[in-house]
Amino acid sequence: MFKKFLPNEHVKSIFEITPEKLKEKGIKGIITDLDNTLVAWDVRDATPEIIQWFKLMEDSDIKVTIISNNKEERVKIFSQPLNTPFVYSARKPLALAFNKAAKDMKLAKNEIVVIGDQLLTDVLGGNRAGFYTMLVVPIVETDGKITQVNRYVERRILNWMRKKGMVTWEEQK
């Protein structure tokens, strides 16, 4: 049961994810979370570094779609200046939004990576839907109320998986 919470890969930040590394895995598309994955949950717009990362992916013919459980206004304000497709109110970890993003990108599941900062939404949803998953360290340690509850549950799951030898990375502080 807990294997659905285990990402295929763990990285410190989105900036460790390069077109070269993705292409080595046959990846042509990215489904990414927004809050605490691309920018802090309380930051409205893309940073210059994120804009550059999106441009790098675009120049390398890697499609990117943002999916978020957040409301339309939040996701639209962030995504439109990047000219990036998005799905809001995604209801992650349900598979519907992940599958919609894949269909819109016209890519097979094995050509897409799901990237996010939460086990209970991003990794679980991506794994349940059959995608390769990457967990990133959250950008900031503060969270909205619902996410605070998720983080508590995630810590318990990670501690259990660590004791069983399933998790080999160290927590970043």
N, C-alpha and C positions, 0 to 999 in steps of 0.2 A: 504493500500500500504506500509506504513512504517513498518508494522509488519515483513516483509521479512528481514529488517535490524536489528531486535531484536534477540540477541543470547538467547539460552535457559539458558545459565549460563555465569557469568563473574568471572574471577580469575585474581589475580595479576601477576602470572607467571606460566609457564609450570610445575614448581616444586610443585605446589599445586595439580596437577593432579596425583593421585596415582592409582595403580592397584586396590586397595581395593575399592576406590570410583567409579572407572569405572565399576567394576564387580557388585557392588550394583545396577547399572543402566542397567545391562545386556550387557555392552559394551565389545566387543572382539577385536575391531580394532580402530585405530586412523589414520585419514587423517590430517596431519599437514602442515601448512605453514612453510617456512624456515626463511626468513629475518624478523627480529624484533620479531619473535615468538620464535625461538630456539636460535638464536644468533643475534647480531647486524647486520644490513644489510651490513656493510662493513667488517665483520669478516669472513675470508675464511673457517676456520676449526671448527669442534665441540670442545667445551670446555670440560675439564675433567668432569664437572657437567652434561653436556648434554650426554656425553658418558655413564656415570653412569645411567642417566635416561632411555636411550634407552636400556641398559642392564637390568634394572629393569623391563621394559615392556616385553622384550624378555623372561626373566626368569618367568614371570607371564603369558606367552602365550597370550600376547596382541600384535597383529600385528600392525606395524606402516609403513605408506607410506607417503613420503614427496611430496607435490605438490606445485609447484612454477611457477609464471609467468616469472621467470628469465630464462636466456639462459642455454643450456645444460651443458656447461663447469662449470658454477657456482654451479649448483645443483649436478652434478656428483662428483666434487671435495669434496663437503661436505658429500654426501650420501654414496659413496663407502666405505670409511674406517669404516662406521657404519654398513656395509652390509645391507643397508636399500633400499628397492625399492623406485623409485622416478618417478615423471612425471614433465617434464620441459615444458616451453612455454605453460602452462596450460590454458591460456586465461580465468582465473577466472574473473568474476563470472559465466561464462558459465558452464553448468552441466557436459559436456563431461569428463573432467579430474577427477572429483569426482566420476562419475559412473565407469570410467575405473579402478580407484584405488579400488573401492568396489568389482568390478568383479574379479580383480587380487587377492584380499585378500580372495575371495570366502566367503564373509560375506553378510548378509542382511543389508539393510540400517539402520534398528533399532538396529543393533549390532555395529554401527560405530559412532564415534564422530568426527566432524570437528573442528579443533583448529586453530585459527589465530588471528592476531592483527588488522585486518582491517574489518570494516563493509562492505565496498563496494566490496570487493573481496571475503574474506574468509567466513564471516557470510552470506552475501547475496547469494553467490554461494552454500554454504552448505544448507541453508534453501530452496532455490529454487529446489535443487536436492533431498530434503526430508530427510536430516540428522539432528541429534542432533548437536547443535553448541555451542562452547565455545569461548568467546572473551578473549584474554589475553592483559594485558597492554603492549604496545610496549617496547622493551628492552632499546632502546635509543630514544631520542626525535628528532634526526636528521633523515632525509629521503632523498631518491632520488627525483628528480624533479616531476615525475608523482605521487609518493606517497604523496608529499607535497600538491598537488591539491586535492587528495583523502581525506587527513586529514582535509582540510578546509571544504569540503562537509560533512564529517563525524561529525565534531563538530556541524554544523548546524542541522543535523538530530538528534544527541544526545540531543542537547538543546531543540528541539521541543518535542522529546519523554520524556525528563525529565519534561517539563512543563505539559505534558499530564499524568504524573504519570506512564509512561511505564518503565522508567529506575529508579532503586532503588539504584544502586551503586554510589559511589562518584568517581570522576576522581582522579587518582593517580598522584602526582607530585613529 
